[in-house]
């Protein structure tokens, strides 16, 4: 059973949780957290319909990536600087 009081609790399906506090050795949510990297995640139920992901404009000198991972922790897609630039170069 999910514990809403647990630090790791995201808040149910369809809600993003954003982490802005510095990481310490006690943090185990991300394998190797960086203190200069903001982390966010969400559990999205895709059975009934797709979700639309929109990303704001990011300056060209900034790096960003959104990693899409299934429940088995397999990376199945990325949205970000490298993926977007590559797609623009192909089309």
FIKOLZA-1660 file (N, C-alpha, C; in steps of 0.1 Angstrom, whole numbers, plus 5000, padded with zeros to 4 digits):
% residues 91
   i   px   py   pz ch aa at
   1 5008 4988 5000  A  X  N
   1 5000 5000 5000  A  X CA
   1 5009 5012 5000  A  X  C
   2 5005 5022 4992  A  X  N
   2 5013 5035 4991  A  X CA
   2 5011 5043 5004  A  X  C
   3 5022 5049 5009  A  X  N
   3 5021 5057 5021  A  X CA
   3 5023 5072 5016  A  X  C
   4 5012 5079 5017  A  X  N
   4 5012 5093 5012  A  X CA
   4 5022 5102 5021  A  X  C
   5 5026 5097 5032  A  X  N
   5 5035 5105 5041  A  X CA
   5 5050 5102 5038  A  X  C
   6 5052 5092 5029  A  X  N
   6 5066 5088 5026  A  X CA
   6 5072 5099 5017  A  X  C
   7 5085 5101 5018  A  X  N
   7 5092 5111 5010  A  X CA
   7 5091 5108 4995  A  X  C
   8 5091 5095 4992  A  X  N
   8 5092 5091 4978  A  X CA
   8 5078 5091 4972  A  X  C
   9 5067 5093 4979  A  X  N
   9 5054 5093 4974  A  X CA
   9 5052 5104 4964  A  X  C
  10 5048 5101 4952  A  X  N
  10 5046 5110 4941  A  X CA
  10 5033 5118 4942  A  X  C
  11 5023 5111 4946  A  X  N
  11 5010 5118 4947  A  X CA
  11 4999 5112 4939  A  X  C
  12 5001 5100 4934  A  X  N
  12 4991 5094 4926  A  X CA
  12 4994 5095 4911  A  X  C
  13 4986 5089 4902  A  X  N
  13 4988 5089 4888  A  X CA
  13 4985 5104 4883  A  X  C
  14 4993 5108 4873  A  X  N
  14 4991 5120 4866  A  X CA
  14 4996 5133 4873  A  X  C
  15 5004 5131 4883  A  X  N
  15 5009 5143 4890  A  X CA
  15 5024 5143 4890  A  X  C
  16 5030 5154 4886  A  X  N
  16 5045 5155 4886  A  X CA
  16 5049 5159 4900  A  X  C
  17 5060 5153 4904  A  X  N
  17 5066 5157 4917  A  X CA
  17 5080 5163 4914  A  X  C
  18 5083 5175 4919  A  X  N
  18 5095 5182 4916  A  X CA
  18 5104 5183 4929  A  X  C
  19 5116 5180 4927  A  X  N
  19 5125 5180 4938  A  X CA
  19 5135 5192 4936  A  X  C
  20 5135 5201 4946  A  X  N
  20 5144 5212 4944  A  X CA
  20 5154 5214 4956  A  X  C
  21 5153 5205 4966  A  X  N
  21 5163 5206 4977  A  X CA
  21 5176 5198 4973  A  X  C
  22 5187 5203 4979  A  X  N
  22 5200 5196 4976  A  X CA
  22 5199 5181 4981  A  X  C
  23 5206 5173 4974  A  X  N
  23 5207 5159 4977  A  X CA
  23 5218 5156 4987  A  X  C
  24 5216 5146 4995  A  X  N
  24 5226 5142 5005  A  X CA
  24 5228 5127 5003  A  X  C
  25 5237 5121 5010  A  X  N
  25 5239 5106 5009  A  X CA
  25 5227 5098 5014  A  X  C
  26 5218 5105 5021  A  X  N
  26 5205 5098 5025  A  X CA
  26 5195 5096 5014  A  X  C
  27 5197 5104 5003  A  X  N
  27 5187 5103 4992  A  X CA
  27 5190 5091 4983  A  X  C
  28 5180 5083 4981  A  X  N
  28 5181 5071 4973  A  X CA
  28 5171 5071 4962  A  X  C
  29 5164 5082 4959  A  X  N
  29 5154 5082 4949  A  X CA
  29 5161 5082 4935  A  X  C
  30 5172 5088 4933  A  X  N
  30 5180 5087 4921  A  X CA
  30 5193 5081 4925  A  X  C
  31 5198 5072 4916  A  X  N
  31 5210 5064 4919  A  X CA
  31 5222 5073 4922  A  X  C
  32 5225 5083 4914  A  X  N
  32 5236 5092 4917  A  X CA
  32 5231 5106 4915  A  X  C
  33 5225 5112 4925  A  X  N
  33 5219 5125 4923  A  X CA
  33 5230 5136 4922  A  X  C
  34 5227 5146 4915  A  X  N
  34 5236 5158 4913  A  X CA
  34 5229 5170 4920  A  X  C
  35 5236 5178 4927  A  X  N
  35 5230 5189 4934  A  X CA
  35 5228 5201 4924  A  X  C
  36 5233 5200 4912  A  X  N
  36 5230 5210 4902  A  X CA
  36 5219 5206 4892  A  X  C
  37 5213 5195 4895  A  X  N
  37 5202 5190 4886  A  X CA
  37 5189 5189 4893  A  X  C
  38 5179 5196 4888  A  X  N
  38 5166 5195 4894  A  X CA
  38 5159 5182 4888  A  X  C
  39 5153 5174 4897  A  X  N
  39 5147 5162 4893  A  X CA
  39 5132 5163 4895  A  X  C
  40 5124 5157 4885  A  X  N
  40 5110 5156 4886  A  X CA
  40 5106 5142 4881  A  X  C
  41 5095 5137 4886  A  X  N
  41 5089 5125 4880  A  X CA
  41 5075 5124 4882  A  X  C
  42 5069 5115 4875  A  X  N
  42 5054 5112 4876  A  X CA
  42 5051 5098 4871  A  X  C
  43 5040 5093 4877  A  X  N
  43 5035 5080 4872  A  X CA
  43 5023 5084 4863  A  X  C
  44 5024 5080 4850  A  X  N
  44 5014 5083 4841  A  X CA
  44 5007 5070 4836  A  X  C
  45 4994 5069 4837  A  X  N
  45 4986 5058 4833  A  X CA
  45 4983 5060 4818  A  X  C
  46 4989 5052 4809  A  X  N
  46 4987 5054 4795  A  X CA
  46 4976 5044 4789  A  X  C
  47 4969 5036 4797  A  X  N
  47 4960 5026 4792  A  X CA
  47 4948 5032 4785  A  X  C
  48 4942 5043 4790  A  X  N
  48 4930 5048 4784  A  X CA
  48 4933 5058 4773  A  X  C
  49 4943 5066 4774  A  X  N
  49 4946 5076 4764  A  X CA
  49 4961 5081 4766  A  X  C
  50 4966 5087 4755  A  X  N
  50 4980 5092 4756  A  X CA
  50 4980 5105 4764  A  X  C
  51 4992 5108 4768  A  X  N
  51 4995 5121 4775  A  X CA
  51 5002 5130 4765  A  X  C
  52 5000 5143 4766  A  X  N
  52 5007 5152 4757  A  X CA
  52 5018 5159 4766  A  X  C
  53 5030 5158 4761  A  X  N
  53 5041 5164 4768  A  X CA
  53 5046 5176 4761  A  X  C
  54 5045 5187 4767  A  X  N
  54 5050 5200 4761  A  X CA
  54 5062 5205 4769  A  X  C
  55 5072 5209 4762  A  X  N
  55 5085 5214 4768  A  X CA
  55 5086 5228 4764  A  X  C
  56 5089 5237 4774  A  X  N
  56 5091 5251 4771  A  X CA
  56 5104 5253 4762  A  X  C
  57 5104 5265 4756  A  X  N
  57 5116 5268 4748  A  X CA
  57 5128 5269 4758  A  X  C
  58 5139 5263 4754  A  X  N
  58 5151 5263 4762  A  X CA
  58 5162 5269 4754  A  X  C
  59 5170 5278 4760  A  X  N
  59 5181 5285 4753  A  X CA
  59 5191 5274 4748  A  X  C
  60 5197 5277 4736  A  X  N
  60 5205 5268 4729  A  X CA
  60 5218 5264 4738  A  X  C
  61 5222 5272 4747  A  X  N
  61 5234 5269 4755  A  X CA
  61 5230 5261 4767  A  X  C
  62 5218 5257 4769  A  X  N
  62 5214 5249 4781  A  X CA
  62 5211 5235 4777  A  X  C
  63 5214 5226 4786  A  X  N
  63 5211 5211 4783  A  X CA
  63 5199 5207 4792  A  X  C
  64 5190 5199 4786  A  X  N
  64 5179 5193 4793  A  X CA
  64 5176 5180 4787  A  X  C
  65 5171 5171 4795  A  X  N
  65 5166 5158 4790  A  X CA
  65 5155 5153 4799  A  X  C
  66 5145 5147 4793  A  X  N
  66 5134 5140 4800  A  X CA
  66 5135 5126 4796  A  X  C
  67 5138 5117 4805  A  X  N
  67 5140 5103 4803  A  X CA
  67 5126 5096 4806  A  X  C
  68 5122 5088 4796  A  X  N
  68 5109 5081 4798  A  X CA
  68 5113 5066 4801  A  X  C
  69 5108 5061 4812  A  X  N
  69 5112 5048 4818  A  X CA
  69 5099 5040 4821  A  X  C
  70 5099 5027 4818  A  X  N
  70 5087 5019 4821  A  X CA
  70 5089 5014 4835  A  X  C
  71 5079 5006 4840  A  X  N
  71 5079 5001 4853  A  X CA
  71 5090 4990 4856  A  X  C
  72 5096 4986 4845  A  X  N
  72 5108 4976 4846  A  X CA
  72 5121 4984 4846  A  X  C
  73 5120 4997 4846  A  X  N
  73 5132 5006 4845  A  X CA
  73 5139 5006 4832  A  X  C
  74 5132 5002 4821  A  X  N
  74 5138 5002 4808  A  X CA
  74 5135 5016 4802  A  X  C
  75 5146 5022 4797  A  X  N
  75 5144 5035 4790  A  X CA
  75 5139 5033 4776  A  X  C
  76 5127 5039 4773  A  X  N
  76 5121 5036 4760  A  X CA
  76 5121 5049 4751  A  X  C
  77 5124 5060 4757  A  X  N
  77 5124 5073 4749  A  X CA
  77 5130 5084 4757  A  X  C
  78 5135 5094 4750  A  X  N
  78 5140 5106 4756  A  X CA
  78 5134 5118 4749  A  X  C
  79 5132 5129 4756  A  X  N
  79 5129 5142 4750  A  X CA
  79 5140 5151 4755  A  X  C
  80 5146 5159 4747  A  X  N
  80 5157 5168 4751  A  X CA
  80 5165 5173 4740  A  X  C
  81 5176 5180 4744  A  X  N
  81 5184 5187 4735  A  X CA
  81 5190 5177 4724  A  X  C
  82 5195 5166 4728  A  X  N
  82 5201 5157 4718  A  X CA
  82 5190 5151 4709  A  X  C
  83 5179 5147 4715  A  X  N
  83 5168 5140 4707  A  X CA
  83 5162 5151 4697  A  X  C
  84 5159 5163 4702  A  X  N
  84 5153 5173 4694  A  X CA
  84 5162 5177 4683  A  X  C
  85 5175 5180 4686  A  X  N
  85 5184 5184 4675  A  X CA
  85 5186 5173 4665  A  X  C
  86 5187 5160 4669  A  X  N
  86 5188 5149 4660  A  X CA
  86 5176 5148 4651  A  X  C
  87 5164 5150 4656  A  X  N
  87 5152 5149 4648  A  X CA
  87 5151 5160 4638  A  X  C
  88 5155 5172 4642  A  X  N
  88 5155 5184 4633  A  X CA
  88 5165 5181 4622  A  X  C
  89 5176 5175 4625  A  X  N
  89 5186 5172 4614  A  X CA
  89 5181 5162 4604  A  X  C
  90 5173 5152 4609  A  X  N
  90 5169 5142 4600  A  X CA
  90 5157 5147 4591  A  X  C
  91 5148 5155 4596  A  X  N
  91 5137 5159 4588  A  X CA
  91 5139 5171 4579  A  X  C
% end
